[in-house]
Amino acid sequence: MFKLLLDENLPKKLKYRFGEGFDVKTVPELGWQSLQNSELLRAMSQEELEFLITADKNLSYQQNYRKWNVKLIVLNTVDNRYKSVLPFVDKIKELFKQNTIQDYNWID
């Protein structure tokens, strides 16, 4: 099972679209809203959450995510409304299905 975390900049209900084989948590669900990015990555590592799904395009430049053994999935979206980010779920699932997921994944 793949353990994913939805960043707080994404709609929480997106987690229900991943289905079987994915254990998806949200930042608010874990009570991590007040954490800075570095603290968030550390917490993810401690909880063994492997993947962070985010719309923050600058995160990889601001933080050494590899230090915490966290992989990034960055959505190249114009906004973070549910209907805008929903199509990315199938693209993310396809990355896992094709076994092409990497440390840094930019999804258009």
C-alpha positions as CSV (number, residue, x, y, z in Angstrom):
1,M,0.0,0.0,0.0
2,F,1.3,3.4,-0.9
3,K,1.2,6.0,1.8
4,L,0.4,9.5,0.6
5,L,-0.2,12.9,2.2
6,L,-2.3,15.6,0.6
7,D,-0.8,19.0,1.4
8,E,-3.1,21.6,3.0
9,N,-3.2,23.5,-0.3
10,L,-5.3,20.8,-1.9
11,P,-9.0,19.9,-1.3
12,K,-9.3,17.3,1.5
13,K,-12.0,15.3,-0.4
14,L,-9.5,14.4,-3.1
15,K,-8.2,11.6,-0.8
16,Y,-11.4,9.6,-1.5
17,R,-10.6,9.4,-5.2
18,F,-7.5,7.3,-4.9
19,G,-9.2,4.0,-4.0
20,E,-7.7,0.6,-3.2
21,G,-3.9,0.4,-2.8
22,F,-3.5,3.9,-1.5
23,D,-3.5,5.1,2.1
24,V,-4.1,8.8,1.7
25,K,-4.0,11.2,4.7
26,T,-4.5,15.0,4.8
27,V,-2.6,17.6,6.7
28,P,-5.6,18.7,8.7
29,E,-6.6,15.2,9.5
30,L,-3.2,14.7,11.1
31,G,-3.3,18.0,12.9
32,W,-0.3,19.3,11.0
33,Q,-1.7,22.6,9.7
34,S,0.7,24.8,11.7
35,L,3.8,22.9,10.6
36,Q,6.4,24.7,8.4
37,N,7.5,22.7,5.4
38,S,10.7,21.3,7.0
39,E,8.6,20.2,10.1
40,L,6.0,18.7,7.8
41,L,8.6,16.6,5.9
42,R,10.2,15.5,9.2
43,A,6.7,14.5,10.5
44,M,6.0,12.6,7.3
45,S,9.2,10.7,7.7
46,Q,8.5,9.8,11.3
47,E,5.0,8.6,10.3
48,E,6.4,6.7,7.3
49,L,4.3,8.7,4.8
50,E,6.3,8.2,1.5
51,F,4.7,10.7,-0.9
52,L,3.6,14.4,-0.5
53,I,1.1,15.5,-3.1
54,T,1.2,19.3,-3.3
55,A,0.4,22.3,-5.6
56,D,3.4,24.2,-4.1
57,K,5.7,24.5,-7.1
58,N,8.6,26.0,-5.0
59,L,8.8,23.3,-2.3
60,S,11.6,21.4,-3.9
61,Y,13.7,24.5,-4.2
62,Q,13.1,25.6,-0.6
63,Q,13.5,22.2,1.2
64,N,15.8,19.2,1.1
65,Y,12.9,16.7,0.9
66,R,15.3,13.8,0.1
67,K,16.9,14.2,3.5
68,W,13.6,13.0,5.0
69,N,13.1,10.2,2.4
70,V,10.0,11.8,1.1
71,K,9.0,11.8,-2.6
72,L,7.2,14.8,-4.1
73,I,4.3,14.8,-6.4
74,V,3.8,18.4,-7.6
75,L,0.6,19.3,-9.5
76,N,1.1,21.9,-12.1
77,T,-2.4,23.4,-11.7
78,V,-3.7,26.9,-12.3
79,D,-5.7,26.8,-9.1
80,N,-6.4,24.3,-6.3
81,R,-10.1,24.0,-6.7
82,Y,-11.5,20.4,-6.6
83,K,-12.6,20.3,-10.2
84,S,-9.2,21.6,-11.3
85,V,-7.1,19.1,-9.4
86,L,-9.4,16.0,-9.8
87,P,-8.0,15.1,-13.2
88,F,-4.5,14.7,-11.6
89,V,-5.6,11.7,-9.5
90,D,-5.7,9.4,-12.5
91,K,-2.3,10.7,-13.7
92,I,-0.8,10.0,-10.3
93,K,-2.4,6.5,-10.1
94,E,-0.9,5.8,-13.6
95,L,2.6,6.7,-12.3
96,F,2.2,4.1,-9.6
97,K,0.7,1.6,-12.0
98,Q,3.5,2.0,-14.5
99,N,6.0,2.0,-11.7
100,T,7.5,5.3,-13.0
101,I,7.2,7.2,-9.7
102,Q,10.4,9.0,-8.8
103,D,11.8,11.2,-6.0
104,Y,10.4,14.3,-7.8
105,N,7.3,14.1,-10.0
106,W,5.9,17.1,-11.9
107,I,2.4,16.4,-13.1
108,D,0.9,18.5,-15.9
